[in-house]
Amino acid sequence: MTLVDAESGPRGPFLRLADALVDPARRDRVVAVGLIAYVAVWTLYGALAKGSQDIHFDMGEVIAWSREPAWGTPKHPPLSAWLATAWFAVFPLADWAYYLFAIVVATVGLWVAWVLSGRYLDDERRPFGLALLTLVPFYNFHALKFNANSVLIPVWALTTLFFLRSFESRRPGEAALAGFFAAAAMYGKYWSIVLIAGLGIAALTDRRRGAYFGSAAPWVTAAVGAVTLAPHIAWLVANDFSPFGYALASHAAADTWTVAAAAFGFLGGAVGYMAVPAGLVLIMARPSLSAIADTVWPRSVERRLVAVAFWAPLLIATLAAIAARALIVSLWAMPALTLLPVVLLSAPAIVVPRIALARLLAIAIALPIVATLAAPGIAYVIHRNGVPNYATHYRLLAEATDRAWREATTQPLRLVGSYTNIVNGVVFYLVDRPSTYDVVGPSETPWADEARIARDGIALVCPVKEATCLRAVETLSAGHPVARRLEVEISRSYFGAADAPERYLIVIIRPRGSLTPPGATAK
């Protein structure tokens, strides 16, 4: 059956769905059910498409941070770790549960975009705009890798929603929520300063700014944001602003041309992610030149505020990166597209026919279904081509490490050590839920030191071909009694095909005063 066939007849399924989405009595319920289905299908896609590999080490690092509760982490603010703590207090530590969590986070952003667009889009254009967002990879393919970028999707959306509401209404409650979620965005990643600056510029350039800044609203927003963020500021001071050092070291560039290329690449990439939604609007709504001009620079002050709030963070990020000589990438625009439906569709002259809405819904529904059907093949191709950073072996290496530890001591495993990619990949799969120690960059795991290693013991793991890791392990183990030392060869099979085997060194340092299990011998 083609999409046209599905729409033929008195009322095809996609036209009936379109009818439900424009019905004020049913639309919120239909959107909620649709987003639940969206979560389910994209989670299934993630579990299948990534079935030949283990979770990304960035996701494992979030788990490592969650096991050392604090108001900050060595690399980023702690929001991602806090959310992971809450999620895995309910769900098991399993790949599918992590992909479910990642898609839920992105889908909350879609719901907020739906709520926000109700102020600016009519009955036909509002579901059309939501369907457009579901075609942006930030909300599905990229969202499956949960990290400090994807966690910003819902909090940037909520900050934007309550800022726009408080600017229009100047009600203290909405102003307070704007401040709270702005602080929550900063708890996600310091990059959120570009959102706050962009919203500030939107307010300052609006001709209603006198009424807004003359009210209590902006001051309530600022006060609530400051109070909410205060514990993290105190943590930063107490820890010598360590995440800033990481940011400067990992994103610095040597020359102006490299910085400029990265900055404009970020902006161009962000626009590229908007290309499919924008193209579909042009094809399906067929706006006039006047409507396009009104989209680029809206005539009404309300819509112009939205346009500035949308574009200002992206432009500020581009210019600030050049000024700071920092390298940025287009994936950092993940949380910045909440207002895209309003920007593309709110011009009064843009009309979305019901049949166009039905056809877009068909495309939006088909995408995750087709992707999920293709997912096992995708996983197989990935498996045959190989995955960097030993990402097919984290689970198997964790199992080997657990066995070696159990053979060396009766105590639970509380610390695991390696260099950053391996240690953060393996830690998710270890049974005792240990903390991590980075043997190459110990400043990234400040919760583990020599005293803790001596007290709790540690399992050290390294690929034998990673010389830097091996040297660090040898140096560390030289200062402690080694209970067990072995090499293991690991290869992962997927649909009968084995990947390239790798050898790993495992060194077990027992906790102080621990007992050797009965019948075990040191090796």
LOBA-596464 format. One record per residue (C-alpha): residue in three letters; x, y, z; residue number from 0. Coordinates in nm, 3 decimals, padded with zeros to 5 digits, always signed. Layout:
<rs>
["ALA" [X Y Z] NUM]
...
</rs>
This chain:
<rs>
["MET" [+00.000 +00.000 +00.000] 0]
["THR" [+00.132 +00.346 -00.089] 1]
["LEU" [+00.081 +00.660 +00.115] 2]
["VAL" [-00.169 +00.777 -00.144] 3]
["ASP" [-00.362 +00.450 -00.115] 4]
["ALA" [-00.367 +00.486 +00.262] 5]
["GLU" [-00.519 +00.830 +00.227] 6]
["SER" [-00.777 +00.730 -00.034] 7]
["GLY" [-01.138 +00.654 +00.039] 8]
["PRO" [-01.373 +00.850 +00.264] 9]
["ARG" [-01.117 +00.884 +00.547] 10]
["GLY" [-00.785 +00.699 +00.528] 11]
["PRO" [-00.596 +00.618 +00.848] 12]
["PHE" [-00.358 +00.913 +00.822] 13]
["LEU" [-00.643 +01.155 +00.751] 14]
["ARG" [-00.830 +01.018 +01.052] 15]
["LEU" [-00.518 +01.069 +01.261] 16]
["ALA" [-00.488 +01.423 +01.126] 17]
["ASP" [-00.853 +01.483 +01.220] 18]
["ALA" [-00.782 +01.367 +01.575] 19]
["LEU" [-00.472 +01.588 +01.605] 20]
["VAL" [-00.661 +01.904 +01.512] 21]
["ASP" [-00.958 +01.826 +01.738] 22]
["PRO" [-00.922 +02.033 +02.060] 23]
["ALA" [-01.102 +01.764 +02.259] 24]
["ARG" [-00.868 +01.484 +02.149] 25]
["ARG" [-00.537 +01.630 +02.035] 26]
["ASP" [-00.341 +01.631 +02.362] 27]
["ARG" [-00.439 +01.272 +02.435] 28]
["VAL" [-00.352 +01.161 +02.081] 29]
["VAL" [-00.014 +01.336 +02.096] 30]
["ALA" [+00.062 +01.176 +02.434] 31]
["VAL" [-00.021 +00.828 +02.301] 32]
["GLY" [+00.175 +00.899 +01.983] 33]
["LEU" [+00.484 +01.006 +02.178] 34]
["ILE" [+00.463 +00.694 +02.395] 35]
["ALA" [+00.463 +00.488 +02.076] 36]
["TYR" [+00.752 +00.702 +01.949] 37]
["VAL" [+00.952 +00.616 +02.261] 38]
["ALA" [+00.876 +00.246 +02.226] 39]
["VAL" [+00.971 +00.217 +01.860] 40]
["TRP" [+01.290 +00.423 +01.884] 41]
["THR" [+01.396 +00.231 +02.195] 42]
["LEU" [+01.347 -00.093 +02.005] 43]
["TYR" [+01.549 +00.051 +01.717] 44]
["GLY" [+01.830 +00.144 +01.956] 45]
["ALA" [+01.839 -00.198 +02.120] 46]
["LEU" [+01.847 -00.373 +01.781] 47]
["ALA" [+02.075 -00.138 +01.584] 48]
["LYS" [+02.326 -00.131 +01.869] 49]
["GLY" [+02.286 -00.497 +01.955] 50]
["SER" [+02.631 -00.586 +01.822] 51]
["GLN" [+02.808 -00.337 +02.048] 52]
["ASP" [+02.793 -00.212 +02.405] 53]
["ILE" [+02.692 +00.130 +02.532] 54]
["HIS" [+02.909 +00.427 +02.438] 55]
["PHE" [+03.174 +00.510 +02.698] 56]
["ASP" [+03.026 +00.860 +02.737] 57]
["MET" [+02.709 +00.692 +02.865] 58]
["GLY" [+02.917 +00.480 +03.098] 59]
["GLU" [+03.090 +00.790 +03.230] 60]
["VAL" [+02.752 +00.931 +03.333] 61]
["ILE" [+02.700 +00.612 +03.534] 62]
["ALA" [+03.044 +00.655 +03.694] 63]
["TRP" [+02.954 +01.012 +03.797] 64]
["SER" [+02.621 +00.893 +03.937] 65]
["ARG" [+02.806 +00.668 +04.183] 66]
["GLU" [+02.991 +00.960 +04.340] 67]
["PRO" [+02.708 +01.205 +04.423] 68]
["ALA" [+02.822 +01.567 +04.424] 69]
["TRP" [+02.724 +01.915 +04.307] 70]
["GLY" [+02.960 +01.876 +04.012] 71]
["THR" [+03.183 +01.638 +03.818] 72]
["PRO" [+03.536 +01.679 +03.683] 73]
["LYS" [+03.407 +01.748 +03.330] 74]
["HIS" [+03.048 +01.874 +03.338] 75]
["PRO" [+02.780 +01.989 +03.579] 76]
["PRO" [+02.591 +01.699 +03.740] 77]
["LEU" [+02.239 +01.700 +03.590] 78]
["SER" [+02.297 +01.401 +03.361] 79]
["ALA" [+02.434 +01.197 +03.653] 80]
["TRP" [+02.143 +01.294 +03.879] 81]
["LEU" [+01.886 +01.190 +03.620] 82]
["ALA" [+02.068 +00.862 +03.558] 83]
["THR" [+02.071 +00.794 +03.934] 84]
["ALA" [+01.694 +00.841 +03.952] 85]
["TRP" [+01.629 +00.633 +03.639] 86]
["PHE" [+01.842 +00.334 +03.737] 87]
["ALA" [+01.699 +00.333 +04.087] 88]
["VAL" [+01.389 +00.199 +03.911] 89]
["PHE" [+01.519 +00.030 +03.596] 90]
["PRO" [+01.789 -00.237 +03.565] 91]
["LEU" [+02.138 -00.160 +03.442] 92]
["ALA" [+02.070 -00.291 +03.094] 93]
["ASP" [+02.139 -00.151 +02.750] 94]
["TRP" [+01.768 -00.141 +02.655] 95]
["ALA" [+01.687 +00.052 +02.975] 96]
["TYR" [+01.955 +00.308 +02.895] 97]
["TYR" [+01.828 +00.356 +02.540] 98]
["LEU" [+01.475 +00.389 +02.677] 99]
["PHE" [+01.597 +00.658 +02.917] 100]
["ALA" [+01.778 +00.843 +02.639] 101]
["ILE" [+01.471 +00.850 +02.415] 102]
["VAL" [+01.241 +00.949 +02.702] 103]
["VAL" [+01.463 +01.251 +02.770] 104]
["ALA" [+01.444 +01.363 +02.406] 105]
["THR" [+01.070 +01.295 +02.388] 106]
["VAL" [+01.003 +01.520 +02.687] 107]
["GLY" [+01.154 +01.792 +02.470] 108]
["LEU" [+00.906 +01.706 +02.193] 109]
["TRP" [+00.615 +01.732 +02.436] 110]
["VAL" [+00.733 +02.072 +02.556] 111]
["ALA" [+00.764 +02.186 +02.193] 112]
["TRP" [+00.403 +02.075 +02.140] 113]
["VAL" [+00.285 +02.271 +02.444] 114]
["LEU" [+00.485 +02.580 +02.348] 115]
["SER" [+00.363 +02.585 +01.988] 116]
["GLY" [+00.000 +02.604 +02.100] 117]
["ARG" [+00.048 +02.976 +02.165] 118]
["TYR" [+00.162 +03.045 +01.807] 119]
["LEU" [+00.028 +02.779 +01.568] 120]
["ASP" [-00.329 +02.699 +01.470] 121]
["ASP" [-00.495 +02.357 +01.476] 122]
["GLU" [-00.349 +02.238 +01.145] 123]
["ARG" [+00.002 +02.376 +01.175] 124]
["ARG" [+00.064 +02.268 +01.533] 125]
["PRO" [+00.073 +01.888 +01.470] 126]
["PHE" [+00.251 +01.954 +01.141] 127]
["GLY" [+00.528 +02.127 +01.336] 128]
["LEU" [+00.560 +01.846 +01.589] 129]
["ALA" [+00.582 +01.589 +01.310] 130]
["LEU" [+00.860 +01.795 +01.151] 131]
["LEU" [+01.064 +01.783 +01.472] 132]
["THR" [+01.040 +01.404 +01.486] 133]
["LEU" [+01.229 +01.396 +01.156] 134]
["VAL" [+01.531 +01.576 +01.308] 135]
["PRO" [+01.799 +01.322 +01.412] 136]
["PHE" [+01.858 +01.508 +01.739] 137]
["TYR" [+01.533 +01.359 +01.868] 138]
["ASN" [+01.602 +00.997 +01.776] 139]
["PHE" [+01.926 +00.872 +01.617] 140]
["HIS" [+02.156 +01.110 +01.804] 141]
["ALA" [+01.944 +01.109 +02.119] 142]
["LEU" [+02.019 +00.740 +02.174] 143]
["LYS" [+02.367 +00.839 +02.290] 144]
["PHE" [+02.281 +01.006 +02.619] 145]
["ASN" [+02.534 +01.267 +02.725] 146]
["ALA" [+02.574 +01.630 +02.833] 147]
["ASN" [+02.429 +01.749 +02.501] 148]
["SER" [+02.115 +01.537 +02.485] 149]
["VAL" [+02.025 +01.604 +02.849] 150]
["LEU" [+01.979 +01.969 +02.752] 151]
["ILE" [+01.692 +01.898 +02.510] 152]
["PRO" [+01.412 +01.908 +02.769] 153]
["VAL" [+01.562 +02.174 +02.997] 154]
["TRP" [+01.633 +02.418 +02.712] 155]
["ALA" [+01.278 +02.359 +02.592] 156]
["LEU" [+01.133 +02.427 +02.938] 157]
["THR" [+01.350 +02.733 +02.988] 158]
["THR" [+01.234 +02.874 +02.654] 159]
["LEU" [+00.869 +02.792 +02.725] 160]
["PHE" [+00.860 +02.968 +03.060] 161]
["PHE" [+01.073 +03.261 +02.945] 162]
["LEU" [+00.829 +03.334 +02.660] 163]
["ARG" [+00.533 +03.294 +02.892] 164]
["SER" [+00.682 +03.516 +03.161] 165]
["PHE" [+00.778 +03.781 +02.905] 166]
["GLU" [+00.420 +03.794 +02.779] 167]
["SER" [+00.236 +03.759 +03.111] 168]
["ARG" [+00.498 +03.883 +03.360] 169]
["ARG" [+00.346 +03.644 +03.615] 170]
["PRO" [+00.585 +03.561 +03.904] 171]
["GLY" [+00.519 +03.187 +03.890] 172]
["GLU" [+00.619 +03.155 +03.527] 173]
["ALA" [+00.916 +03.386 +03.584] 174]
["ALA" [+01.030 +03.163 +03.871] 175]
["LEU" [+01.003 +02.854 +03.654] 176]
["ALA" [+01.203 +03.027 +03.382] 177]
["GLY" [+01.481 +03.091 +03.634] 178]
["PHE" [+01.467 +02.740 +03.774] 179]
["PHE" [+01.494 +02.573 +03.435] 180]
["ALA" [+01.764 +02.816 +03.321] 181]
["ALA" [+01.966 +02.702 +03.623] 182]
["ALA" [+01.880 +02.339 +03.542] 183]
["ALA" [+02.018 +02.398 +03.192] 184]
["MET" [+02.343 +02.525 +03.346] 185]
["TYR" [+02.346 +02.213 +03.565] 186]
["GLY" [+02.337 +02.017 +03.239] 187]
["LYS" [+02.623 +02.190 +03.057] 188]
["TYR" [+02.790 +02.531 +03.079] 189]
["TRP" [+02.718 +02.563 +02.708] 190]
["SER" [+02.368 +02.666 +02.823] 191]
["ILE" [+02.500 +03.015 +02.881] 192]
["VAL" [+02.440 +03.075 +02.509] 193]
["LEU" [+02.070 +03.001 +02.558] 194]
["ILE" [+02.045 +03.239 +02.852] 195]
["ALA" [+02.232 +03.510 +02.662] 196]
["GLY" [+02.014 +03.453 +02.356] 197]
["LEU" [+01.692 +03.484 +02.554] 198]
["GLY" [+01.831 +03.797 +02.718] 199]
["ILE" [+01.898 +03.950 +02.377] 200]
["ALA" [+01.547 +03.855 +02.266] 201]
["ALA" [+01.405 +04.043 +02.563] 202]
["LEU" [+01.631 +04.347 +02.517] 203]
["THR" [+01.555 +04.385 +02.146] 204]
["ASP" [+01.178 +04.354 +02.187] 205]
["ARG" [+00.994 +04.687 +02.189] 206]
["ARG" [+00.795 +04.569 +02.494] 207]
["ARG" [+01.113 +04.547 +02.698] 208]
["GLY" [+01.018 +04.846 +02.913] 209]
["ALA" [+00.710 +04.674 +03.048] 210]
["TYR" [+00.901 +04.349 +03.101] 211]
["PHE" [+01.204 +04.494 +03.279] 212]
["GLY" [+00.980 +04.731 +03.470] 213]
["SER" [+00.797 +04.433 +03.619] 214]
["ALA" [+00.915 +04.185 +03.880] 215]
["ALA" [+00.939 +03.902 +03.625] 216]
["PRO" [+01.305 +03.929 +03.510] 217]
["TRP" [+01.426 +03.986 +03.865] 218]
["VAL" [+01.232 +03.685 +03.993] 219]
["THR" [+01.384 +03.480 +03.710] 220]
["ALA" [+01.734 +03.598 +03.797] 221]
["ALA" [+01.689 +03.546 +04.171] 222]
["VAL" [+01.547 +03.195 +04.140] 223]
["GLY" [+01.816 +03.100 +03.890] 224]
["ALA" [+02.092 +03.231 +04.116] 225]
["VAL" [+01.961 +03.053 +04.425] 226]
["THR" [+01.917 +02.727 +04.234] 227]
["LEU" [+02.267 +02.746 +04.091] 228]
["ALA" [+02.437 +02.859 +04.414] 229]
["PRO" [+02.533 +02.509 +04.542] 230]
["HIS" [+02.711 +02.434 +04.217] 231]
["ILE" [+02.892 +02.768 +04.225] 232]
["ALA" [+03.011 +02.685 +04.576] 233]
["TRP" [+03.127 +02.344 +04.453] 234]
["LEU" [+03.317 +02.506 +04.166] 235]
["VAL" [+03.497 +02.739 +04.405] 236]
["ALA" [+03.584 +02.452 +04.639] 237]
["ASN" [+03.717 +02.245 +04.348] 238]
["ASP" [+03.919 +02.516 +04.173] 239]
["PHE" [+03.676 +02.535 +03.879] 240]
["SER" [+03.808 +02.199 +03.755] 241]
["PRO" [+03.545 +02.147 +03.478] 242]
["PHE" [+03.655 +02.475 +03.318] 243]
["GLY" [+04.007 +02.339 +03.288] 244]
["TYR" [+03.873 +02.031 +03.112] 245]
["ALA" [+03.666 +02.245 +02.873] 246]
["LEU" [+03.959 +02.470 +02.786] 247]
["ALA" [+04.197 +02.178 +02.736] 248]
["SER" [+03.963 +01.962 +02.527] 249]
["HIS" [+03.815 +02.232 +02.300] 250]
["ALA" [+04.103 +02.473 +02.246] 251]
["ALA" [+04.241 +02.537 +01.895] 252]
["ALA" [+04.580 +02.660 +01.788] 253]
["ASP" [+04.497 +02.889 +01.498] 254]
["THR" [+04.226 +03.132 +01.396] 255]
["TRP" [+04.135 +02.956 +01.073] 256]
["THR" [+04.067 +02.627 +01.250] 257]
["VAL" [+03.850 +02.806 +01.506] 258]
["ALA" [+03.656 +02.998 +01.240] 259]
["ALA" [+03.602 +02.685 +01.031] 260]
["ALA" [+03.470 +02.496 +01.332] 261]
["ALA" [+03.246 +02.786 +01.440] 262]
["PHE" [+03.086 +02.834 +01.100] 263]
["GLY" [+03.077 +02.458 +01.058] 264]
["PHE" [+02.871 +02.447 +01.376] 265]
["LEU" [+02.630 +02.707 +01.241] 266]
["GLY" [+02.613 +02.544 +00.899] 267]
["GLY" [+02.561 +02.203 +01.053] 268]
["ALA" [+02.282 +02.334 +01.276] 269]
["VAL" [+02.111 +02.482 +00.971] 270]
["GLY" [+02.165 +02.154 +00.790] 271]
["TYR" [+01.968 +01.971 +01.056] 272]
["MET" [+01.681 +02.210 +00.984] 273]
["ALA" [+01.694 +02.146 +00.610] 274]
["VAL" [+01.450 +01.854 +00.595] 275]
["PRO" [+01.178 +02.028 +00.801] 276]
["ALA" [+01.226 +02.351 +00.605] 277]
["GLY" [+01.219 +02.166 +00.274] 278]
["LEU" [+00.899 +01.984 +00.365] 279]
["VAL" [+00.732 +02.312 +00.456] 280]
["LEU" [+00.826 +02.453 +00.115] 281]
["ILE" [+00.700 +02.142 -00.066] 282]
["MET" [+00.383 +02.075 +00.131] 283]
["ALA" [+00.266 +02.421 +00.239] 284]
["ARG" [+00.398 +02.606 -00.069] 285]
["PRO" [+00.437 +02.943 +00.105] 286]
["SER" [+00.439 +03.259 -00.104] 287]
["LEU" [+00.743 +03.486 -00.120] 288]
["SER" [+00.563 +03.723 +00.114] 289]
["ALA" [+00.508 +03.441 +00.366] 290]
["ILE" [+00.874 +03.339 +00.340] 291]
["ALA" [+00.981 +03.700 +00.402] 292]
["ASP" [+00.749 +03.709 +00.704] 293]
["THR" [+00.911 +03.388 +00.827] 294]
["VAL" [+01.265 +03.522 +00.792] 295]
["TRP" [+01.180 +03.849 +00.970] 296]
["PRO" [+00.833 +03.833 +01.129] 297]
["ARG" [+00.609 +04.137 +01.116] 298]
["SER" [+00.441 +04.083 +01.453] 299]
["VAL" [+00.632 +04.156 +01.772] 300]
["GLU" [+00.525 +03.828 +01.931] 301]
["ARG" [+00.664 +03.619 +01.648] 302]
["ARG" [+00.976 +03.835 +01.617] 303]
["LEU" [+01.052 +03.764 +01.983] 304]
["VAL" [+01.038 +03.392 +01.902] 305]
["ALA" [+01.262 +03.433 +01.596] 306]
["VAL" [+01.527 +03.619 +01.793] 307]
["ALA" [+01.504 +03.367 +02.080] 308]
["PHE" [+01.561 +03.091 +01.823] 309]
["TRP" [+01.850 +03.238 +01.624] 310]
["ALA" [+02.035 +03.437 +01.891] 311]
["PRO" [+02.180 +03.137 +02.083] 312]
["LEU" [+02.316 +02.987 +01.760] 313]
["LEU" [+02.473 +03.314 +01.648] 314]
["ILE" [+02.611 +03.391 +01.994] 315]
["ALA" [+02.768 +03.045 +02.008] 316]
["THR" [+02.934 +03.098 +01.671] 317]
["LEU" [+03.078 +03.439 +01.759] 318]
["ALA" [+03.174 +03.342 +02.114] 319]
["ALA" [+03.363 +03.036 +01.989] 320]
["ILE" [+03.568 +03.253 +01.756] 321]
["ALA" [+03.638 +03.506 +02.030] 322]
["ALA" [+03.735 +03.235 +02.280] 323]
["ARG" [+03.930 +03.034 +02.020] 324]
["ALA" [+03.724 +02.727 +02.109] 325]
["LEU" [+03.628 +02.438 +01.886] 326]
["ILE" [+03.255 +02.363 +01.870] 327]
["VAL" [+03.058 +02.107 +01.671] 328]
["SER" [+02.708 +02.100 +01.525] 329]
["LEU" [+02.592 +01.829 +01.767] 330]
["TRP" [+02.600 +02.095 +02.036] 331]
["ALA" [+02.293 +02.242 +01.866] 332]
["MET" [+02.089 +01.940 +01.982] 333]
["PRO" [+01.876 +02.135 +02.233] 334]
["ALA" [+01.835 +02.446 +02.018] 335]
["LEU" [+01.550 +02.346 +01.786] 336]
["THR" [+01.246 +02.365 +02.017] 337]
["LEU" [+01.118 +02.678 +01.843] 338]
["LEU" [+01.181 +02.551 +01.488] 339]
["PRO" [+00.813 +02.465 +01.420] 340]
["VAL" [+00.702 +02.811 +01.531] 341]
["VAL" [+00.973 +02.980 +01.326] 342]
["LEU" [+00.885 +02.782 +01.011] 343]
["LEU" [+00.506 +02.782 +01.037] 344]
["SER" [+00.375 +03.079 +01.235] 345]
["ALA" [+00.352 +03.329 +00.949] 346]
["PRO" [-00.025 +03.389 +00.907] 347]
["ALA" [-00.007 +03.340 +00.531] 348]
["ILE" [+00.126 +02.985 +00.563] 349]
["VAL" [-00.156 +02.735 +00.522] 350]
["VAL" [-00.116 +02.362 +00.585] 351]
["PRO" [-00.385 +02.161 +00.402] 352]
["ARG" [-00.527 +01.864 +00.591] 353]
["ILE" [-00.398 +01.628 +00.323] 354]
["ALA" [-00.046 +01.771 +00.367] 355]
["LEU" [-00.066 +01.702 +00.740] 356]
["ALA" [-00.181 +01.346 +00.669] 357]
["ARG" [+00.109 +01.288 +00.429] 358]
["LEU" [+00.365 +01.425 +00.674] 359]
["LEU" [+00.223 +01.205 +00.950] 360]
["ALA" [+00.268 +00.907 +00.717] 361]
["ILE" [+00.634 +01.000 +00.666] 362]
["ALA" [+00.691 +01.059 +01.038] 363]
["ILE" [+00.536 +00.724 +01.128] 364]
["ALA" [+00.715 +00.536 +00.851] 365]
["LEU" [+01.064 +00.659 +00.948] 366]
["PRO" [+01.103 +00.478 +01.284] 367]
["ILE" [+00.926 +00.167 +01.155] 368]
["VAL" [+01.153 +00.137 +00.852] 369]
["ALA" [+01.458 +00.215 +01.067] 370]
["THR" [+01.362 -00.056 +01.316] 371]
["LEU" [+01.308 -00.313 +01.042] 372]
["ALA" [+01.655 -00.231 +00.911] 373]
["ALA" [+01.815 -00.224 +01.259] 374]
["PRO" [+01.942 -00.587 +01.273] 375]
["GLY" [+02.110 -00.539 +00.935] 376]
["ILE" [+02.262 -00.212 +01.056] 377]
["ALA" [+02.397 -00.389 +01.365] 378]
["TYR" [+02.545 -00.665 +01.149] 379]
["VAL" [+02.719 -00.419 +00.916] 380]
["ILE" [+02.858 -00.228 +01.214] 381]
["HIS" [+02.982 -00.555 +01.362] 382]
["ARG" [+03.156 -00.659 +01.042] 383]
["ASN" [+03.315 -00.316 +00.993] 384]
["GLY" [+03.432 -00.295 +01.354] 385]
["VAL" [+03.366 -00.043 +01.629] 386]
["PRO" [+03.636 +00.190 +01.768] 387]
["ASN" [+03.742 +00.211 +02.132] 388]
["TYR" [+03.688 -00.163 +02.193] 389]
["ALA" [+03.316 -00.094 +02.221] 390]
["THR" [+03.215 -00.450 +02.135] 391]
["HIS" [+03.403 -00.593 +02.434] 392]
["TYR" [+03.297 -00.389 +02.738] 393]
["ARG" [+03.043 -00.643 +02.864] 394]
["LEU" [+03.266 -00.945 +02.802] 395]
["LEU" [+03.562 -00.769 +02.962] 396]
["ALA" [+03.347 -00.684 +03.263] 397]
["GLU" [+03.249 -01.050 +03.297] 398]
["ALA" [+03.615 -01.157 +03.284] 399]
["THR" [+03.705 -00.890 +03.540] 400]
["ASP" [+03.426 -00.998 +03.772] 401]
["ARG" [+03.546 -01.360 +03.756] 402]
["ALA" [+03.906 -01.261 +03.828] 403]
["TRP" [+03.798 -01.050 +04.124] 404]
["ARG" [+03.581 -01.329 +04.272] 405]
["GLU" [+03.874 -01.568 +04.244] 406]
["ALA" [+04.098 -01.326 +04.435] 407]
["THR" [+03.881 -01.197 +04.722] 408]
["THR" [+03.554 -01.239 +04.903] 409]
["GLN" [+03.498 -00.862 +04.916] 410]
["PRO" [+03.279 -00.673 +04.665] 411]
["LEU" [+03.451 -00.487 +04.383] 412]
["ARG" [+03.446 -00.117 +04.469] 413]
["LEU" [+03.698 +00.026 +04.220] 414]
["VAL" [+03.782 -00.050 +03.859] 415]
["GLY" [+04.068 +00.120 +03.677] 416]
["SER" [+04.179 +00.177 +03.320] 417]
["TYR" [+04.208 +00.470 +03.081] 418]
["THR" [+03.894 +00.672 +03.020] 419]
["ASN" [+03.731 +00.486 +02.728] 420]
["ILE" [+03.775 +00.138 +02.872] 421]
["VAL" [+03.699 +00.217 +03.235] 422]
["ASN" [+03.381 +00.407 +03.150] 423]
["GLY" [+03.268 +00.140 +02.906] 424]
["VAL" [+03.330 -00.150 +03.144] 425]
["VAL" [+03.190 +00.005 +03.462] 426]
["PHE" [+02.829 -00.012 +03.342] 427]
["TYR" [+02.842 -00.393 +03.325] 428]
["LEU" [+03.022 -00.481 +03.649] 429]
["VAL" [+02.795 -00.659 +03.896] 430]
["ASP" [+02.902 -00.476 +04.214] 431]
["ARG" [+02.851 -00.127 +04.062] 432]
["PRO" [+03.201 +00.001 +04.148] 433]
["SER" [+03.342 +00.350 +04.110] 434]
["THR" [+03.609 +00.429 +03.851] 435]
["TYR" [+03.974 +00.527 +03.856] 436]
["ASP" [+04.139 +00.670 +03.543] 437]
["VAL" [+04.495 +00.537 +03.551] 438]
["VAL" [+04.612 +00.775 +03.278] 439]
["GLY" [+04.420 +01.086 +03.389] 440]
["PRO" [+04.353 +01.044 +03.763] 441]
["SER" [+04.230 +01.404 +03.790] 442]
["GLU" [+03.917 +01.292 +03.603] 443]
["THR" [+03.831 +01.055 +03.889] 444]
["PRO" [+03.913 +01.259 +04.203] 445]
["TRP" [+03.707 +01.030 +04.427] 446]
["ALA" [+03.975 +00.758 +04.400] 447]
["ASP" [+04.326 +00.800 +04.541] 448]
["GLU" [+04.607 +00.583 +04.672] 449]
["ALA" [+04.448 +00.556 +05.017] 450]
["ARG" [+04.116 +00.438 +04.873] 451]
["ILE" [+04.289 +00.191 +04.643] 452]
["ALA" [+04.480 +00.045 +04.939] 453]
["ARG" [+04.160 +00.022 +05.144] 454]
["ASP" [+03.913 -00.102 +04.881] 455]
["GLY" [+04.142 -00.271 +04.631] 456]
["ILE" [+04.098 -00.230 +04.256] 457]
["ALA" [+04.059 -00.429 +03.936] 458]
["LEU" [+04.283 -00.287 +03.663] 459]
["VAL" [+04.217 -00.365 +03.296] 460]
["CYS" [+04.401 -00.264 +02.978] 461]
["PRO" [+04.413 -00.372 +02.616] 462]
["VAL" [+04.763 -00.516 +02.581] 463]
["LYS" [+04.835 -00.298 +02.277] 464]
["GLU" [+04.766 +00.027 +02.466] 465]
["ALA" [+05.117 +00.104 +02.590] 466]
["THR" [+05.024 +00.416 +02.787] 467]
["CYS" [+04.759 +00.229 +02.982] 468]
["LEU" [+04.991 -00.063 +03.048] 469]
["ARG" [+05.264 +00.165 +03.183] 470]
["ALA" [+05.018 +00.334 +03.416] 471]
["VAL" [+04.889 -00.002 +03.542] 472]
["GLU" [+05.242 -00.131 +03.602] 473]
["THR" [+05.334 +00.184 +03.795] 474]
["LEU" [+05.022 +00.163 +04.011] 475]
["SER" [+05.043 -00.211 +04.079] 476]
["ALA" [+05.409 -00.182 +04.177] 477]
["GLY" [+05.303 -00.004 +04.494] 478]
["HIS" [+05.046 -00.264 +04.602] 479]
["PRO" [+05.041 -00.641 +04.658] 480]
["VAL" [+04.897 -00.802 +04.343] 481]
["ALA" [+04.661 -01.089 +04.415] 482]
["ARG" [+04.600 -01.194 +04.057] 483]
["ARG" [+04.737 -01.109 +03.714] 484]
["LEU" [+04.618 -01.262 +03.388] 485]
["GLU" [+04.564 -01.200 +03.020] 486]
["VAL" [+04.238 -01.286 +02.846] 487]
["GLU" [+04.147 -01.292 +02.478] 488]
["ILE" [+03.802 -01.159 +02.394] 489]
["SER" [+03.603 -01.179 +02.074] 490]
["ARG" [+03.234 -01.103 +02.029] 491]
["SER" [+03.003 -01.298 +01.801] 492]
["TYR" [+02.694 -01.159 +01.633] 493]
["PHE" [+02.477 -01.383 +01.415] 494]
["GLY" [+02.763 -01.628 +01.396] 495]
["ALA" [+03.027 -01.375 +01.289] 496]
["ALA" [+03.314 -01.311 +01.531] 497]
["ASP" [+03.490 -00.976 +01.548] 498]
["ALA" [+03.867 -00.936 +01.569] 499]
["PRO" [+03.996 -01.080 +01.898] 500]
["GLU" [+04.174 -00.852 +02.143] 501]
["ARG" [+04.393 -00.940 +02.439] 502]
["TYR" [+04.346 -00.763 +02.771] 503]
["LEU" [+04.554 -00.754 +03.088] 504]
["ILE" [+04.364 -00.784 +03.417] 505]
["VAL" [+04.541 -00.706 +03.745] 506]
["ILE" [+04.364 -00.757 +04.078] 507]
["ILE" [+04.474 -00.569 +04.389] 508]
["ARG" [+04.280 -00.701 +04.688] 509]
["PRO" [+04.131 -00.476 +04.958] 510]
["ARG" [+04.341 -00.438 +05.268] 511]
["GLY" [+04.289 -00.735 +05.500] 512]
["SER" [+04.053 -00.922 +05.267] 513]
["LEU" [+04.043 -01.300 +05.248] 514]
["THR" [+04.117 -01.521 +04.951] 515]
["PRO" [+03.815 -01.735 +04.854] 516]
["PRO" [+03.848 -02.102 +04.956] 517]
["GLY" [+04.033 -02.303 +04.692] 518]
["ALA" [+04.156 -01.993 +04.503] 519]
["THR" [+04.523 -01.951 +04.416] 520]
["ALA" [+04.709 -01.639 +04.311] 521]
["LYS" [+04.821 -01.624 +03.948] 522]
</rs>
